């Protein structure tokens, strides 16, 4: 049965940082989609959603046995799947060393680690970024909560199976496994649901991470390290001025991490979680500005080679390596979303996300307004950089911007006529 998702017509995209809260709000499923959209997504504020949101998920019943992971069930269902596993005790640049293991081998390690009372002499391994849903599409695991269904990133990848990717992950690891300080890919939103276990989160609002950088601008690996008190290395760090939220997430709860918020996470017990990264009309401007900023950093880095042949192409290649996306892919991504919304407006039907949720007309208009703002900036930027033809052939970007503008103006005129009649 489909669920209709709509927002108030008065909601508008914003591109300014919200007031930073002193505590994290806890909400339950009585909060409407519209209220969540306006209070948390648009305002870029974190929150925790009660366990009621996950109580009917198959994985909450089948993956858990006596408040611990159901190792045998996981082995039977997924044992042969090959997954990335991080060694939490081995630093690799500013992350953790990763290698591939089968789920079965990882579960053998985990069971043995528990039997040895989490011995410090053993490796501390954490299974991360497992594309479980993509690898097992026929296995019922969970349903995406309604608050997170405006998910352009996974809408794009689900519609393009040839790309063989998505941003839907399973994490599982023993107590004390952890993830170093970071912001999520593309400055996306993320949500993380604990299937079993308990986590501690340190959440840093945008720009606070600058206090955690060393003399060379390198972000601290561990935000809780005593090394930060070394003023010769971390001149900006001051524990009395640093703003952050220290949050405990229990089993069944979902945490919403806003766009551009750096965070560090520890598993306080043996834990399994489901995590999505996603982008929509509320944070697409953040994604674009971060991409634009990263390109400037790349261009500055190789400025002494500016006279080389295909310098712009080389910069885009470096951008894709460092950021995970270049301008061309970004334009393809937003074009796909824009065309979906334009088609829905023209045909007077809804976008269907995650095979269940129907996005209404106001939602499509909101998305188109956000896309218009980004496209205007994108067109100006590629023109200023003299890379317009490299990024979009046949003047696609300007044509798409013109089409969106026309639809929005028509919609506004129709809305004004309806208002006058009332």
C-alpha positions in Angstrom: 0.0 0.0 0.0 1.4 3.4 -1.1 1.9 6.3 1.3 1.3 9.9 0.1 4.1 12.3 1.1 3.4 16.1 0.9 4.7 19.3 2.4 3.1 22.8 2.8 3.3 25.0 -0.3 4.9 27.8 1.8 8.1 25.8 2.5 11.2 27.1 0.7 14.8 26.0 0.5 17.3 27.9 2.5 21.1 28.0 2.4 22.1 29.4 5.7 23.3 27.6 8.9 20.6 27.1 11.5 21.0 28.1 15.1 23.0 25.3 16.8 21.0 23.5 19.5 22.5 22.9 23.0 20.8 19.4 23.2 19.6 16.9 20.7 15.8 16.6 20.4 14.1 13.2 20.7 11.0 12.7 18.7 8.5 9.9 18.0 6.4 8.9 15.1 3.6 11.4 16.0 5.8 14.1 14.3 4.4 14.6 10.8 6.5 14.5 7.7 5.9 18.2 7.0 7.0 19.1 10.6 10.2 16.9 10.3 10.9 18.5 6.9 10.6 22.0 8.1 12.1 21.6 11.6 15.1 19.3 10.9 15.8 18.9 7.2 15.4 22.6 6.2 17.0 23.9 9.4 19.7 21.2 9.3 19.3 20.2 12.9 20.0 16.7 14.3 17.5 14.6 16.2 16.9 11.1 17.5 13.7 9.2 16.5 12.3 6.7 19.0 12.5 2.9 18.5 8.8 2.8 17.5 10.0 3.7 14.0 11.9 0.4 13.7 9.9 -2.0 15.8 8.3 -3.7 12.8 11.5 -4.2 10.8 12.3 -7.8 10.0 16.0 -7.3 11.0 14.9 -6.1 14.5 13.4 -9.6 15.0 15.6 -11.9 13.0 19.1 -10.3 13.4 18.8 -10.1 17.2 18.9 -12.9 19.8 18.7 -12.0 23.6 19.8 -8.4 23.0 22.9 -9.5 21.0 23.5 -10.2 17.3 22.0 -13.4 16.1 25.3 -14.8 14.7 23.9 -18.0 13.3 21.1 -16.4 11.5 23.5 -13.8 9.9 25.8 -16.6 8.9 23.1 -18.6 7.3 21.6 -15.7 5.4 24.7 -13.8 4.4 27.8 -15.8 5.2 29.3 -15.9 1.7 29.0 -12.2 1.0 32.3 -10.4 0.8 32.4 -7.1 2.8 34.8 -4.3 3.7 36.2 -4.6 7.2 38.2 -1.8 9.0 40.9 -2.4 11.6 40.1 0.2 14.3 43.7 -0.1 15.7 45.4 0.6 12.3 45.4 4.2 11.0 45.6 4.6 7.3 46.1 8.3 6.4 43.2 9.9 8.3 41.0 6.8 8.3 41.3 3.2 9.2 43.0 0.4 7.3 40.4 -1.7 5.4 40.4 -5.2 3.9 37.8 -7.5 2.5 36.5 -10.5 4.4 33.5 -12.9 4.0 30.6 -12.2 6.4 31.1 -15.8 7.7 34.8 -15.2 8.5 34.0 -11.9 10.2 31.3 -13.5 12.4 33.9 -16.2 13.3 36.3 -13.5 14.4 33.5 -11.7 16.4 32.4 -14.8 18.2 36.0 -15.6 19.1 36.6 -12.0 20.2 33.6 -12.2 22.6 34.8 -15.6 24.0 38.2 -14.0 24.7 36.5 -11.2 26.6 37.4 -8.6 24.0 41.1 -9.1 24.5 43.3 -6.2 23.7 45.8 -8.6 22.2 43.3 -9.3 19.3 42.5 -7.0 16.4 39.6 -4.7 16.8 37.6 -5.2 13.5 34.6 -3.3 12.3 32.5 -4.3 9.3 31.5 -1.1 7.4 29.8 0.1 4.3 28.3 -3.3 3.4 25.8 -2.9 0.5 23.5 -5.5 1.9 20.3 -4.4 0.3 21.9 -4.2 -3.1 23.5 -7.6 -2.7 20.4 -9.3 -1.4 17.4 -7.4 -3.0 14.9 -10.2 -2.3 15.6 -10.4 1.5 13.2 -8.3 3.6 15.4 -6.3 6.0 13.8 -2.9 6.8 11.6 -0.1 5.4 12.9 3.4 4.9 11.1 5.6 7.4 8.9 8.2 5.9 11.1 11.1 7.1 13.9 10.0 4.8 12.1 9.2 1.6 13.0 12.4 -0.3 16.4 10.7 -1.1 17.8 11.9 -4.4 21.0 10.0 -4.1 19.5 6.6 -3.8 16.7 7.5 -6.2 19.4 8.1 -8.8 21.4 5.0 -8.1 18.4 2.7 -7.9 17.3 3.9 -11.3 20.9 3.3 -12.7 21.7 -0.3 -11.8 24.6 -0.2 -14.4 26.5 2.1 -12.0 26.5 -0.8 -9.4 26.3 1.5 -6.4 24.1 2.9 -3.8 24.3 4.7 -0.4 22.5 2.2 1.8 24.8 0.4 4.2 25.0 -2.1 7.1 27.6 -1.7 9.8 28.3 -4.3 12.5 31.0 -4.5 15.1 31.9 -5.4 18.7 32.0 -3.0 21.6 34.8 -0.4 21.4 34.9 -0.5 17.6 34.7 3.1 16.3 34.7 5.5 13.4 37.1 8.4 13.4 36.1 12.1 13.0 34.6 12.8 9.6 31.8 14.4 7.6 29.7 12.3 5.4 30.3 11.8 1.6 29.3 14.9 -0.5 28.3 16.7 2.8 25.1 14.5 2.5 22.6 13.9 5.3 22.8 10.5 7.0 20.5 8.5 9.1 21.6 5.5 11.2 19.3 3.0 12.9 20.6 0.7 15.7 19.3 -2.8 15.1 21.0 -4.0 18.2 23.5 -2.4 20.6 24.3 1.1 21.7 26.4 3.9 20.2 28.0 7.1 21.4 28.1 10.0 19.0 30.1 13.3 19.1 28.4 15.7 16.7 30.1 19.0 15.6 28.0 21.7 13.9 29.4 23.1 10.6 32.6 25.2 11.0 33.4 23.8 14.5 35.6 21.2 12.9 38.0 24.1 12.1 38.9 24.1 15.8 40.0 20.5 15.3 42.5 21.1 12.5 46.3 21.1 12.9 48.7 23.8 11.6 48.5 22.2 8.1 44.7 22.2 8.1 44.5 18.5 8.6 41.5 17.3 10.6 42.1 15.5 13.8 41.8 11.7 13.6 40.4 11.3 17.0 38.3 14.2 18.4 38.7 12.8 22.0 42.5 12.5 21.8 44.7 14.3 24.4 46.9 15.3 21.4 44.4 18.1 20.7 45.7 19.9 23.9 49.1 20.4 22.2 48.8 24.1 21.4 51.9 24.0 19.2 50.0 21.6 16.8 46.4 22.5 17.3 46.3 26.3 17.8 42.6 26.7 17.2 41.5 24.0 19.8 40.0 25.2 23.0 37.8 22.7 24.9 36.0 25.5 26.7 34.8 27.1 23.4 34.2 24.0 21.3 30.5 23.4 20.5 29.4 19.8 20.1 26.7 17.3 21.1 27.5 14.2 23.1 24.7 11.7 22.3 23.9 8.1 23.3 21.8 6.1 20.8 20.0 3.0 22.1 18.8 -0.1 20.3 16.0 0.6 17.8 16.6 4.4 17.8 17.4 6.3 14.6 19.8 9.3 14.6 19.5 12.0 12.0 22.9 13.6 11.2 22.6 16.9 9.3 24.5 18.0 6.2 28.1 19.0 6.9 28.1 18.0 10.6 31.3 16.3 11.5 31.0 13.3 13.8 32.8 10.5 15.6 31.1 7.3 16.7 31.9 4.5 19.2 30.0 1.2 19.7 29.4 0.9 23.4 28.1 -2.6 23.0 28.1 -5.2 20.2 26.2 -3.3 17.6 24.5 -3.6 14.2 23.2 -0.5 12.4 21.6 0.4 9.1 22.8 3.6 7.5 21.8 5.8 4.6 23.5 8.8 3.1 21.2 11.0 1.1 20.7 14.3 -0.6 17.5 16.3 -1.4 16.2 19.8 -2.0 17.1 20.9 1.5 20.8 20.3 1.3 21.6 20.2 -2.4 23.0 23.7 -2.2 25.5 22.5 0.5 26.6 19.7 -1.8 27.1 22.0 -4.7 29.0 24.6 -2.7 31.3 21.9 -1.2 32.0 20.5 -4.7 32.7 24.0 -6.0 35.1 24.7 -3.1 36.9 21.4 -3.6 37.5 22.2 -7.3 39.1 25.5 -6.2 41.4 23.6 -3.9 42.3 21.2 -6.7 43.0 24.0 -9.1 45.2 25.8 -6.6 47.1 22.6 -6.0 48.0 22.2 -9.7 48.1 25.9 -10.7 51.7 25.7 -11.7 50.7 23.2 -14.5 47.9 25.5 -15.9 49.6 25.6 -19.3 49.5 21.9 -19.7 47.1 20.4 -22.3 43.7 19.3 -21.0 44.4 21.0 -17.6 40.7 21.4 -16.9 40.0 17.7 -17.6 42.9 16.9 -15.3 41.4 19.1 -12.5 38.0 17.3 -12.9 39.7 13.9 -12.7 41.5 15.0 -9.5 38.1 16.4 -8.2 36.4 13.0 -8.7 39.2 11.3 -6.9 39.2 13.6 -3.8 35.5 14.3 -3.6 33.9 11.2 -5.2 32.1 13.3 -7.9 33.1 15.7 -10.6 31.1 18.5 -12.3 29.9 16.3 -15.1 28.5 13.6 -12.8 27.0 16.3 -10.6 25.1 17.7 -13.6 24.0 14.3 -14.7 22.7 13.7 -11.1 20.7 16.9 -10.7 19.4 16.6 -14.3 18.0 13.2 -13.6 16.2 14.5 -10.5 15.0 17.6 -12.3 13.6 15.6 -15.3 11.8 13.3 -12.9 10.1 16.2 -11.2 9.3 18.0 -14.5 7.7 14.8 -15.8 5.7 14.4 -12.6 4.4 18.0 -13.0 3.6 17.6 -16.7 1.8 14.2 -16.3 0.2 15.2 -13.0 1.4 12.1 -11.2 3.8 11.4 -8.3 7.4 10.4 -7.8 7.5 6.9 -6.2 10.4 6.4 -3.9 11.5 3.1 -2.3 8.5 1.4 -4.1 6.1 2.8 -1.5 6.1 6.6 -1.1 4.4 9.0 -3.5 5.8 12.6 -3.5 3.1 15.2 -4.0 3.0 18.3 -6.2 4.2 20.7 -3.5 7.2 18.5 -2.9 8.0 18.5 -6.6 7.8 22.3 -6.7 10.1 22.6 -3.7 12.6 20.3 -5.3 12.5 22.3 -8.6 13.0 25.6 -6.7 16.1 24.1 -5.1 17.4 22.8 -8.4 16.8 26.1 -10.1 19.0 27.9 -7.5 21.8 25.3 -7.9 21.6 25.2 -11.7 21.8 29.0 -11.9 25.0 28.9 -9.9 26.3 25.9 -11.8 25.8 27.6 -15.2 27.5 30.8 -14.0 30.4 28.8 -12.6 31.2 26.6 -15.6 30.9 29.7 -17.8 33.4 31.6 -15.6 35.8 28.6 -15.6 35.4 28.3 -19.4 34.4 24.6 -19.1 30.7 24.8 -20.1 31.1 22.6 -23.2 33.2 20.1 -21.2 30.5 19.7 -18.6 27.2 19.8 -20.6 26.8 19.4 -24.4 24.3 21.3 -26.5 23.7 23.9 -23.8 21.8 21.3 -21.7 22.2 23.1 -18.4 20.8 26.4 -19.7 17.9 24.6 -21.5 17.1 22.7 -18.3 17.2 25.9 -16.2 14.9 27.6 -18.7 12.4 24.7 -18.5 12.4 24.6 -14.7 11.9 28.4 -14.6 9.0 28.2 -17.0 7.3 25.4 -15.0 7.7 27.3 -11.7 6.3 30.5 -13.2 3.3 28.7 -14.6 2.7 27.0 -11.3 2.9 30.3 -9.5 0.4 31.9 -11.9 -2.0 29.0 -11.4 -1.6 29.3 -7.6 -2.3 33.1 -7.8 -5.5 32.4 -9.8 -6.7 29.8 -7.3 -6.0 32.3 -4.4 -8.0 35.0 -6.1 -11.0 32.7 -6.6 -10.9 31.8 -3.0 
